[in-house]
Amino acid sequence: MNHQQDDKESPLTIAPADARNLPTQSMYQNRVADYWNAEENPVNLELGKLDDLYHHHYGIGAADRSVLDEPDPVLRRERITAELHRLEHAQAELLAARLGPLSPADRVFDAGCGRGGGSVVANLRYGCHADGVTISAKQAAFANEQARKRGIDGKVRYHHRNMLDTGFETGAYAASWNNESTMYVELELLFAEHARLLRRGGRYVVVTGCYNDTYGRASREVSLINAHYICDIHPRSEYFRAMARNRLVPVHVQDLTADTIPYWELRREAEHLVTGIEDTFLSAYKNGSFQYLMIVADRV
Ligand SMILES: C[S@@+](CC[C@H](N)C(=O)[O-])C[C@H]1O[C@@H](n2cnc3c(N)ncnc32)[C@H](O)[C@@H]1O
């Protein structure tokens, strides 16, 4: 046996010959992708079907609770579904309004895009180009099909990629956002990618649930939410720390906690849509351990 062969067979080799074939996703990210590839919750699909705007985030604003008094059971369901969709759409519009001003020539990056609603909302508002990225191949295919049906596939594209490492062009984006998708990743890595993609003066917006530093550590409810979604909710302070380290300077911070409670109070009564996590969210918001936050930042 010669030495060359010895080296090849050594169990101590730290860079195996097939290293280049290792998946670019971590095992955790594979589990997150599995979750979203399998996800078919009525609260995500039934609401989206109403106008083909698929939002996988929560709602904000005063809820019309009169829908609960509808005597006809079929109509009651339909009215609750439509009301929850209206509140979710209001959240998407709130976020999109903060991205501008943008022109149709501008390009935006939708990090953790789900089934694509946020990029469509941005395109409808500004006429801009959008690149949505999701770790779920199924979501990306679904969203691309929706864009094709709307006839906006020339401008709005969805990609099955990791938002931490998109491979997109440096400085090519006028705005970018995360709508309820930051709890799946390390913020330092995420904001470094946003800072790379955004041009100087570009706008970044995040809407997220975060745990409240004044409460202490993550509460029981926050831990239950983490287990439910296979995620890891960050403390509020970590957002500002990681932004400061990555050339993102907050220009507007809005606590949306009180604004989202009516959505959750209506959703918990929607027996055809509940996922079982509704009471946990309400307890977390009401005991002060959890906040629903929007941070708007400039890329400097
Ligand atoms: C709660 S959904 C939000 C979807 C969308 N932003 C919306 O508002 O409808 C979370 C999304 O984050 C995506 N995601 C999680 N980790 C990701 C990663 N590392 N790269 C890209 N997408 C990721 C999931 O695939 C999913 O689409």
The ligand as a Gaussian input file, in Angstrom:
#p B3LYP/6-31G(d) Opt

LIG

0 1
 C      -44.482000      32.536000       7.982000
 S      -43.913000      32.314000       6.338000
 C      -44.013000      33.989000       5.742000
 C      -44.223000      34.050000       4.248000
 C      -44.333000      35.426000       3.608000
 N      -43.281000      36.331000       4.015000
 C      -45.671000      36.048000       3.858000
 O      -45.703000      37.062000       4.551000
 O      -46.672000      35.547000       3.346000
 C      -42.159000      31.999000       6.531000
 C      -41.406000      31.812000       5.222000
 O      -40.006000      31.833000       5.487000
 C      -39.380000      30.926000       4.584000
 N      -38.030000      30.595000       5.054000
 C      -37.640000      30.109000       6.249000
 N      -36.301000      29.971000       6.281000
 C      -35.832000      30.384000       5.070000
 C      -34.527000      30.493000       4.489000
 N      -33.435000      30.163000       5.169000
 N      -34.453000      30.954000       3.231000
 C      -35.549000      31.290000       2.519000
 N      -36.800000      31.218000       3.029000
 C      -36.933000      30.782000       4.286000
 C      -40.341000      29.757000       4.548000
 O      -40.098000      28.961000       3.430000
 C      -41.677000      30.514000       4.487000
 O      -41.964000      30.814000       3.147000

